[in-house]
Amino acid sequence: MDRQAAMMMRFALPALLLAAPAAAQDVQSWTSLIAQGPIDGRLLLWAEAQGRLDQDVSRFSVGIGRVGLGVRLKNDVDLMAGYHFQHNELGGGRTRDEHRAWQQVQAPVFRRDNGLTLINRWRLEQRMIVGANVTGWRLRMQWRLVQPLNGRGTAGPVLQTETFVNLNDTDWGSQAGLDSQRTLVGWLQPLSPRLNLEAGYMHVFLRRQSGDQGNHIISLTLNRRLG
């Protein structure tokens, strides 16, 4: 095993261990359309639409719209803030709508000449559920490792893990502490100089009062780079 492969394994194994099977499981698909990047000098835009199917990919469950504006600082450090709307179909005719404000900082930990890149992102969310009184504060910590096989801008594997931690209890069910863990193993395929398709398998561990859950996700993301 070469040095780069060993590095990717050291990154992936702890995340996969965290994604141990849980009592309840479901097969889902998550599809995202994203446009992101600089739009005027150092000014950044993020625009995203996402749809999710659950119950063995048979039922629409979640629709998401997310927008944000930010600025790129020295050394490719990005600061961004925005708004997130989420519609949840809970089953039995029940729905739940959620509004979020969010702020994040993202920075490369390292970038190698061959394209190997590790990026770290921290996002703070304020979650406001329609009909509830308490705003839920949640911290998200993401690590993303990409290894193009033939230099920058080429296809290659992606490893990603993200930890979600609730910072407070709410009247709508969230508890302070670990909320969830997402672990993705995927493939990044350039379709044009500014358009990428990312496809992979994601395991999502959910910590819930009613019992922990582990879901298996078919993840598809079409990403259009701006600027």
Stockholm file with secondary structure:
# STOCKHOLM 1.0

chainA/1-227         MDRQAAMMMRFALPALLLAAPAAAQDVQSWTSLIAQGPIDGRLLLWAEAQGRLDQDVSRFSVGIGRVGLGVRLKNDVDLMAGYHFQHNELGGGRTRDEHRAWQQVQAPVFRRDNGLTLINRWRLEQRMIVGANVTGWRLRMQWRLVQPLNGRGTAGPVLQTETFVNLNDTDWGSQAGLDSQRTLVGWLQPLSPRLNLEAGYMHVFLRRQSGDQGNHIISLTLNRRLG
#=GR chainA/1-227 SS CCHHHHHHHHHHHHHHHHTCCCSEEEEEEEEEEEEEEEEETTEEEEEEEEEEEETTTTEEEEEEEEEEEEEECGGGCEEEEEEEEEEEEEETTEEEEEEEEEEEEEEEEEECTTSCEEEEEEEEEEEEETTCSCCEEEEEEEEEEECCTTSTTSCEEEEEEEEEEECSCCTTSCCSEEEEEEEEEEEEEEEETTEEEEEEEEEEEECCTTCCEEEEEEEEEEEEECC
#=GC SS_cons         CCHHHHHHHHHHHHHHHHTCCCSEEEEEEEEEEEEEEEEETTEEEEEEEEEEEETTTTEEEEEEEEEEEEEECGGGCEEEEEEEEEEEEEETTEEEEEEEEEEEEEEEEEECTTSCEEEEEEEEEEEEETTCSCCEEEEEEEEEEECCTTSTTSCEEEEEEEEEEECSCCTTSCCSEEEEEEEEEEEEEEEETTEEEEEEEEEEEECCTTCCEEEEEEEEEEEEECC
//
